[in-house]
Amino acid sequence: MKDAQPRPKLSIVIPVYNEEENVDPLFEEITQALRHYEHPYEIIFVDDGSTDRTPQMLRQICQRDPRVKTVIFRSNFGQTAALSAGFDLALGDLVVSMDGDRQNDPADILMLLGILNQGYDLVCGWRRKRKDAFLSRKLPSVIANRLIAWVTGVFVHDYGCTLKAYKREVIKNIKLYGEMHRFIPAYASWIGAKVTEVEVNHRPREAGASKYSILRIFKVILDLITVKFLCDYSTSPIYFFGTFGMILTGSGFLTGLITLIEKYYQGVWVHKNPLILLAILLVILGVQFIMIGLLAEILIRTYHESQNKKTYLVKEIIGQT
């Protein structure tokens, strides 16, 4: 039975999937990197349904060190789910996430914490000198990062770098679904967190195989649409759907007006003018968009009121007794 451990100041969350050759060396590197860290810490491995010996290796590490926790998923739910599980279990006031493939350098952890203590809520790692294949990994990453920064307005060079440091009060207010882990800096910035980035060391993979492919960029685009909608219109979807609805309806009426002008001034009969069909289609689509917006408004109110969820986040209350 493990001895009672003091509450950790730092939690390190590491999602892993089929990394049997990496988990033990990674654990040793982390403990070595934190040997001068003055506060209690914990390491949380989240096994995302590995089919190799990774779970057995993690059990052995837990037996050797009481500071290590392991969550083992029944199936492969993805990196976002693994990170979310680790964040839920984390007890530290400070949280660091990193990959389990040993490409992130544990020696950078204390540097991230030092920057976090300068008044930031989230410090993102930037793999400026990334040690990956150009076409399959680096090029899609550059495209995705620039697209995300342009759409979200939060300019971070490397959204895909898992090595990040967070204050717990920030990460606990971010709910992750699908494959949204890469958008954490944007979420954090939108709820008022102070976000920065720092260049970190990136190492070539020495064991195991990469779990990503170039097709990931299509998922990024779809996730980005979702994130943009949720962050800008999650409490007022009628503004999104209603805007499109009014544009379509207005275009429909304008097209109908052109049809009438052509009839009375150019002698083009309505039943021979294809614009009348376009006008009818645009008006119908416009009305449908507005109705979808109204239904979304009802769903949003039901969601917030049934769970007593607030539409705001409070940073501090001064003067309350």
C-alpha positions in Angstrom: 0.0 0.0 0.0 1.3 3.4 -0.9 2.2 5.9 1.8 0.1 9.0 2.1 1.5 11.6 -0.2 1.4 15.4 0.3 -0.9 17.3 -2.1 1.1 17.9 -5.3 1.9 21.4 -6.4 2.5 20.2 -10.0 0.7 17.6 -12.1 2.3 16.3 -15.3 -0.2 14.7 -17.7 1.1 12.4 -20.3 -1.2 10.6 -22.9 0.3 7.5 -24.3 -0.7 5.0 -27.0 1.5 1.9 -27.8 4.6 3.5 -26.3 6.0 0.4 -24.4 9.6 1.4 -25.4 9.2 5.0 -24.3 7.3 5.2 -21.0 10.0 3.9 -18.7 12.8 6.1 -20.2 10.4 9.0 -20.2 9.6 8.5 -16.5 13.3 8.4 -15.6 13.9 11.6 -17.6 11.1 13.4 -15.8 12.3 12.5 -12.4 15.8 13.5 -13.3 14.6 16.9 -14.7 12.6 17.6 -11.5 15.2 16.4 -9.0 15.7 20.0 -7.9 12.0 20.9 -7.9 11.2 22.1 -4.4 7.5 21.1 -4.3 5.6 17.8 -4.4 4.6 16.7 -7.9 2.7 13.9 -9.5 2.9 12.2 -12.9 -0.3 11.1 -14.5 0.0 8.7 -17.5 -3.2 8.1 -19.5 -3.1 5.0 -21.6 -5.4 5.5 -24.6 -6.3 1.8 -25.1 -2.8 0.5 -26.0 -2.5 -2.9 -27.6 1.1 -3.5 -26.7 2.8 -3.8 -23.3 2.4 -0.1 -22.3 -0.2 -0.8 -19.6 2.0 -3.4 -17.9 5.0 -1.1 -18.1 2.9 1.7 -16.5 1.7 -0.6 -13.6 5.4 -1.4 -12.9 6.2 2.3 -12.7 3.3 3.0 -10.4 4.6 0.2 -8.0 8.1 1.8 -8.0 7.0 5.4 -7.4 3.9 6.5 -5.4 3.9 9.9 -7.2 2.8 8.2 -10.5 -0.8 7.6 -11.4 -2.1 5.7 -14.4 -5.5 5.8 -16.1 -6.1 3.0 -18.6 -8.9 3.4 -21.1 -10.9 0.5 -22.3 -10.5 1.5 -25.9 -8.7 4.1 -28.0 -10.6 7.4 -27.5 -8.0 9.8 -28.8 -5.5 12.3 -27.4 -8.1 14.9 -26.5 -10.0 12.4 -24.3 -6.7 11.2 -22.7 -5.7 14.8 -21.9 -9.1 15.5 -20.5 -9.0 12.5 -18.2 -5.6 13.6 -17.0 -6.7 17.1 -16.3 -9.7 15.8 -14.4 -7.5 13.7 -12.2 -4.8 16.3 -11.7 -4.5 17.8 -8.2 -1.7 20.3 -8.7 -2.2 24.0 -8.9 0.1 23.9 -11.9 -0.4 21.4 -14.8 2.0 20.4 -17.5 1.0 18.3 -20.5 3.5 16.5 -22.8 3.6 13.7 -25.3 4.6 10.2 -24.4 6.9 9.6 -27.4 9.9 11.3 -25.8 10.1 14.0 -28.5 9.2 16.6 -25.9 12.1 17.2 -23.6 11.3 17.0 -19.9 14.3 19.4 -19.3 12.0 22.1 -20.5 9.4 21.6 -17.8 11.0 23.9 -15.2 11.5 26.6 -17.9 7.8 26.5 -18.7 6.9 26.8 -15.0 9.3 29.7 -14.5 7.5 31.6 -17.3 4.1 30.6 -15.9 5.1 32.2 -12.6 5.8 35.5 -14.3 2.0 36.1 -14.4 0.9 34.0 -17.3 -2.0 31.5 -17.2 -0.8 29.3 -20.1 2.6 28.8 -21.6 2.7 27.0 -25.0 5.8 25.2 -26.3 7.0 26.1 -29.7 8.9 23.4 -31.6 10.8 25.9 -33.8 13.4 23.3 -34.8 11.1 20.4 -35.2 12.7 17.0 -35.8 10.0 15.4 -38.0 9.5 14.6 -41.7 8.7 17.7 -43.7 5.9 16.6 -46.0 4.0 14.4 -43.6 4.4 16.3 -40.4 6.0 19.8 -40.6 4.2 21.2 -43.7 0.7 20.2 -42.6 1.5 21.6 -39.1 2.6 25.0 -40.5 -0.5 25.2 -42.7 -2.8 24.2 -39.8 -1.1 26.6 -37.3 -1.5 29.6 -39.6 -5.1 28.8 -40.4 -6.0 28.4 -36.8 -4.2 31.6 -35.8 -6.0 33.5 -38.6 -9.4 32.2 -37.7 -9.2 32.5 -34.0 -7.1 35.6 -33.7 -4.9 34.0 -31.2 -1.4 34.0 -32.7 0.6 30.9 -31.5 3.2 29.4 -33.7 2.7 25.8 -32.7 -0.9 24.8 -31.6 0.0 21.1 -32.0 2.8 21.0 -29.4 1.5 19.1 -26.5 4.1 20.5 -24.2 2.3 23.2 -22.3 2.1 24.6 -18.8 -1.3 25.7 -17.3 -2.7 27.2 -14.2 -5.3 24.7 -12.9 -8.0 27.3 -12.6 -7.8 27.9 -16.3 -7.6 24.4 -17.6 -10.5 23.2 -15.4 -12.8 25.7 -17.1 -12.1 24.3 -20.6 -14.1 21.3 -21.6 -12.5 19.2 -24.4 -14.4 17.1 -27.0 -13.6 15.4 -30.3 -10.0 16.4 -31.1 -10.1 19.9 -29.6 -6.9 19.7 -27.5 -4.9 21.6 -30.1 -7.2 24.6 -29.7 -6.6 25.0 -25.9 -4.7 28.3 -26.4 -7.6 29.8 -28.3 -10.1 28.6 -25.7 -8.0 29.9 -22.9 -7.5 33.3 -24.5 -11.2 33.6 -25.2 -12.0 33.1 -21.5 -9.5 35.8 -20.5 -6.4 33.8 -19.8 -3.0 35.4 -20.4 -1.3 33.2 -23.0 2.3 33.2 -24.2 4.7 30.8 -25.9 8.4 29.8 -25.7 10.7 27.9 -27.9 11.3 24.3 -26.6 13.6 21.5 -27.5 12.2 18.9 -29.9 13.9 15.6 -30.3 13.7 12.9 -33.1 11.6 9.8 -32.2 13.9 7.0 -31.1 11.3 4.2 -30.6 7.8 3.4 -31.6 5.8 4.8 -34.5 4.0 8.1 -35.1 0.2 7.9 -34.8 -0.5 10.9 -37.1 -0.9 11.2 -40.9 -1.3 14.1 -43.3 -5.1 13.5 -43.3 -5.2 15.1 -39.9 -5.3 18.5 -41.5 -8.9 17.9 -42.7 -9.9 17.1 -39.1 -8.3 20.4 -38.1 -10.4 22.3 -40.5 -13.6 20.8 -39.3 -12.7 21.2 -35.7 -11.7 24.8 -36.4 -15.2 25.6 -37.8 -16.7 24.1 -34.6 -14.4 26.0 -32.3 -15.1 29.3 -34.1 -18.8 28.8 -33.9 -18.8 27.7 -30.2 -16.6 30.5 -29.1 -18.3 33.3 -31.0 -21.9 32.2 -31.0 -22.4 29.6 -28.3 -24.6 31.9 -26.2 -26.3 33.6 -29.2 -26.6 31.2 -32.2 -29.4 33.4 -33.7 -26.7 35.9 -34.6 -24.9 33.3 -36.8 -27.9 31.6 -38.4 -30.0 34.8 -38.4 -27.3 36.7 -40.3 -27.1 34.1 -43.1 -30.9 33.9 -43.0 -31.4 37.6 -43.5 -28.7 37.7 -46.3 -30.4 34.8 -48.1 -33.9 36.2 -47.7 -32.8 39.7 -48.8 -31.1 38.2 -51.8 -34.3 36.3 -52.6 -36.4 39.4 -52.5 -33.8 41.3 -54.6 -33.8 38.5 -57.2 -37.6 38.5 -57.2 -37.6 42.3 -57.8 -35.2 41.8 -60.7 -37.7 39.3 -62.1 -40.5 41.8 -62.0 -38.4 44.5 -63.6 -37.5 42.2 -66.4 -41.2 41.3 -66.9 -42.5 44.9 -67.0 -39.6 46.6 -68.8 -38.2 43.8 -71.0 -41.2 41.6 -71.5 -39.6 38.5 -70.0 -42.4 36.4 -68.6 -42.0 35.1 -65.1 -42.6 31.4 -66.0 -39.8 31.7 -68.6 -37.3 33.4 -66.2 -35.2 31.0 -64.1 -34.5 33.8 -61.7 -37.9 33.3 -60.1 -36.9 29.8 -59.0 -33.7 31.2 -57.5 -35.6 33.9 -55.7 -38.0 31.3 -54.2 -35.1 29.0 -53.2 -33.2 31.9 -51.5 -36.3 33.0 -49.5 -37.0 29.4 -48.4 -33.4 28.9 -47.3 -33.3 32.2 -45.5 -36.4 31.4 -43.5 -35.0 28.0 -42.7 -31.8 29.5 -41.4 -33.7 31.9 -39.2 -35.8 29.1 -37.8 -32.7 27.0 -37.1 -31.3 30.0 -35.2 -34.5 30.2 -33.1 -34.4 26.5 -32.3 -30.7 26.8 -31.4 -31.5 29.7 -29.0 -34.1 27.5 -27.2 -31.5 24.7 -27.0 -28.8 27.0 -25.6 -31.2 28.3 -22.9 -32.2 24.8 -22.0 -28.6 23.8 -21.8 -27.5 26.6 -19.5 -30.6 26.8 -17.3 -31.1 23.1 -16.8 -27.5 22.8 -15.4 -27.4 26.3 -13.8 -24.4 27.1 -16.0 -23.3 30.7 -16.2 -22.5 32.5 -19.4 -19.5 34.2 -17.8 -16.4 33.3 -15.7 -15.4 35.3 -12.7 -11.7 35.9 -12.1 -11.9 37.6 -8.7 -14.5 39.1 -6.3 -13.2 42.0 -4.1 -14.9 43.2 -1.0 -17.4 40.3 -0.6 -17.9 39.3 3.1 
